[in-house]
Amino acid sequence: MMHDESPPIALPRWRAPLGERSDHYLDSLQHAGARVLYLEPNPEVDARRELAGMGGLVLSGGIDVDPQLYGQERHPETHWHHPFRDRYELALLEEALRRDLPVLGICRGHQLLNVFMGGKLVQHIAGDGHRAELEPPRRSAWHEVTLATGSRLAGILGEGRIRVNSRHHQGVAPEMVADGLRPAALSPDGLVEAMEGERQRWVVGVQWHPERPEMAETMAPLFAAFVRACWQSR
C-alpha cells in the first residue's frame, strides 16, 4: 500500500547513453509502497535542494565510474564515463549520508558508494561470468551469492545462498572495500556483491539488479525493507 504522507524517494533519471531504463526501478519501488520522485539532473548541482523533503535515495545502474576518482589510470576495457553523472550523484550521496537518509545503491550505485567512501574498483573482470550477453536481447548472466551471516541483507533475504542476475564488468574485491562499509554478500569468485554501511541507519549496495522483472519475487523484501526505512525518516 502506498503511503500518501510518506516522504518521496529520490531517483535520478538518466537517459541513454548515461543511464538505463528507469521504469524497472520505479515499478519495484512503487510495488513496495513508495512514492518516487524522479530527479532531472542538471549541471547546477544543489544536493540540499534536490533532496529537501526526501525520505531516501536510490542510485541506479549505468556507465562506469571515472577511475581517476579512486586513484587509478583507465584500464583499456573501462567503458565510457561522464564527469557530470559522477559529480551529480556523488553530491547527492554526500548529502544523503550527511542527513542519514536511507540509501540503496544498485550495480553502478553499489560501486559509487564504495568509491565515495574511499574504496576502489576492479576495472574489468576477466571472463563472462558476470556480464550480460553482448548481443540483443542481452540476457543477464546468473550466479549464486553467499549472504554474510548476521548481515542486514541476510536478515531481509534469509541466511545462506541466493541466485542473482548479473550485468556488470566491474566490481569490488574484498581488499578494496572502503572503511565504514562491510561486505554483505560474496560471489563464488570472491567479489563483494553487496555492502552495508556500518555507521549509517540504512545504507545497502548490491551489485546485481534487483529491480529487473526476473528478480521481482526474490527481491521484493529488499525493496520493502528500504521503503520502510524511508518511511521512518519522516
C-alpha positions in Angstrom: 0.0 0.0 0.0 1.3 3.5 -0.9 1.5 5.9 2.0 0.4 9.3 0.6 2.0 11.1 3.6 5.4 9.3 3.4 8.3 11.3 2.1 9.2 10.6 -1.5 12.2 8.6 -2.5 14.6 10.4 -4.9 15.6 8.5 -8.1 17.8 10.4 -10.5 16.5 9.7 -14.1 19.3 9.1 -16.6 18.6 8.5 -20.2 20.8 6.7 -22.7 23.7 6.9 -23.1 24.3 8.0 -19.5 21.9 5.5 -17.9 19.5 2.7 -18.4 15.7 2.2 -18.3 14.3 3.8 -15.2 10.8 2.1 -15.3 12.0 -1.1 -13.7 13.3 0.9 -10.7 10.1 2.9 -10.5 7.9 -0.3 -10.7 9.8 -2.1 -7.9 9.7 0.9 -5.6 6.0 1.6 -6.2 5.2 -2.1 -5.7 6.8 -1.8 -2.3 4.6 1.2 -1.5 7.0 4.0 -2.2 6.3 7.5 -3.5 9.0 8.1 -6.0 10.2 11.5 -7.3 12.3 11.5 -10.4 15.2 13.9 -10.2 16.1 15.5 -13.5 19.9 16.0 -13.2 21.2 19.5 -14.1 24.8 20.9 -14.2 24.0 23.3 -11.3 24.2 20.7 -8.6 22.5 21.7 -5.4 22.2 18.5 -3.4 20.5 20.1 -0.4 17.7 21.5 -2.6 17.4 18.2 -4.6 17.0 16.1 -1.5 14.9 18.6 0.5 11.9 16.7 1.9 13.1 13.3 0.6 12.9 10.1 2.6 15.7 8.2 0.8 17.9 7.9 -2.3 18.3 5.3 -5.0 21.4 5.2 -7.1 20.8 3.1 -10.2 23.0 1.2 -12.7 24.6 2.7 -15.7 28.0 3.8 -17.2 31.4 3.2 -15.5 32.7 5.4 -12.7 35.7 7.5 -13.6 38.7 5.6 -12.4 40.5 8.9 -11.5 38.0 9.2 -8.7 39.7 6.2 -7.0 43.2 7.0 -8.0 43.7 4.6 -11.0 44.6 5.0 -14.6 42.0 3.9 -17.1 42.0 0.2 -17.9 41.7 -0.5 -21.7 38.4 -2.3 -21.0 36.9 0.5 -18.9 34.0 1.9 -20.7 32.9 5.5 -21.3 32.3 7.5 -18.2 30.8 11.0 -17.8 32.1 13.6 -15.2 28.6 15.2 -14.9 26.9 12.0 -13.7 29.8 11.2 -11.3 29.7 14.7 -9.9 25.9 14.9 -9.6 25.5 11.5 -7.9 28.5 12.0 -5.5 26.9 15.3 -4.4 23.6 13.6 -3.7 25.3 10.7 -1.9 27.2 13.1 0.3 24.1 15.0 1.2 22.0 11.8 1.8 24.7 10.4 4.2 25.0 13.7 5.9 21.3 13.6 6.6 21.4 9.9 7.4 18.8 9.2 4.7 18.4 5.5 3.7 20.4 4.8 0.5 20.1 1.9 -1.9 22.8 1.6 -4.5 22.3 -0.8 -7.4 25.2 -2.0 -9.7 26.9 1.3 -10.5 25.3 2.7 -7.4 26.9 -0.1 -5.3 30.3 0.8 -6.9 29.9 4.5 -6.5 29.1 4.1 -2.8 32.4 2.3 -2.3 34.3 4.9 -4.3 32.7 7.7 -2.3 33.7 6.1 1.0 37.3 5.8 -0.2 37.4 2.3 -1.8 38.5 1.2 -5.2 37.1 -0.9 -8.0 38.2 -3.8 -10.2 38.0 -2.1 -13.5 37.5 -5.2 -15.6 36.6 -8.7 -14.5 38.1 -11.5 -16.7 35.7 -13.9 -18.3 32.0 -13.6 -18.9 30.6 -14.9 -15.6 29.3 -11.5 -14.5 28.3 -9.9 -17.8 25.1 -9.9 -19.8 25.2 -11.3 -23.4 26.8 -8.8 -25.8 24.2 -9.3 -28.5 20.5 -8.5 -28.2 18.4 -9.3 -26.2 21.5 -9.1 -23.8 20.2 -11.6 -21.3 21.7 -11.4 -17.8 24.3 -13.8 -16.6 23.3 -15.7 -13.4 25.3 -16.9 -10.4 24.9 -17.5 -6.7 26.0 -15.2 -3.9 26.5 -16.2 -0.2 25.0 -13.7 2.2 27.1 -12.8 5.2 25.8 -14.3 8.4 24.3 -11.6 10.7 24.2 -9.0 7.9 21.2 -6.7 7.4 20.8 -8.3 3.9 20.7 -11.8 5.3 18.0 -10.6 7.8 16.0 -9.4 4.8 16.6 -12.1 2.3 17.4 -15.1 4.5 20.7 -16.7 5.5 22.7 -18.7 3.0 22.9 -18.5 -0.7 20.6 -16.9 -3.3 20.8 -16.8 -7.1 21.1 -13.4 -8.6 21.3 -11.8 -12.1 24.5 -10.1 -13.2 25.1 -7.4 -15.8 28.5 -5.8 -14.9 32.1 -5.9 -15.9 33.5 -4.1 -12.9 33.2 -4.9 -9.2 34.6 -4.6 -5.7 37.3 -7.1 -4.4 37.4 -7.7 -0.6 40.6 -5.7 -0.2 39.0 -2.7 -2.0 36.1 -2.3 0.4 36.1 1.2 2.0 36.4 1.8 5.7 32.9 2.2 7.0 31.4 -0.4 4.8 31.2 -4.2 5.4 30.7 -7.0 2.9 27.3 -8.5 2.9 27.5 -11.0 0.1 30.2 -12.7 -1.9 30.2 -14.3 -5.4 31.8 -17.7 -6.0 34.9 -15.9 -7.4 35.3 -13.8 -4.3 33.9 -10.4 -5.4 31.9 -8.4 -2.9 28.4 -8.4 -4.3 26.7 -6.4 -1.5 27.9 -4.0 1.1 26.3 -2.2 4.1 27.1 1.0 5.9 28.5 0.5 9.4 27.8 4.0 10.7 24.5 4.9 9.0 20.9 3.9 9.8 20.3 2.1 6.5 22.8 2.0 3.6 22.9 -1.0 1.3 24.7 -1.5 -2.0 24.0 -4.6 -4.3 26.0 -5.4 -7.4 23.1 -7.3 -9.0 19.9 -5.8 -10.5 17.0 -6.4 -8.0 14.7 -4.1 -10.0 14.6 -6.3 -13.1 11.4 -8.3 -13.6 13.3 -11.7 -13.4 14.2 -10.8 -9.8 10.9 -9.2 -8.7 9.7 -12.0 -6.4 13.1 -12.7 -4.8 14.0 -9.1 -4.3 10.6 -7.8 -3.1 11.7 -8.0 0.5 14.7 -5.8 -0.2 12.7 -3.0 -1.7 10.1 -3.4 1.1 12.8 -3.0 3.8 14.3 0.0 2.0 10.9 1.7 1.7 10.1 1.0 5.4 13.4 2.7 6.4 12.4 5.7 4.2 9.0 6.0 5.9 10.8 6.1 9.3 13.0 9.0 8.1 10.0 11.4 8.4 
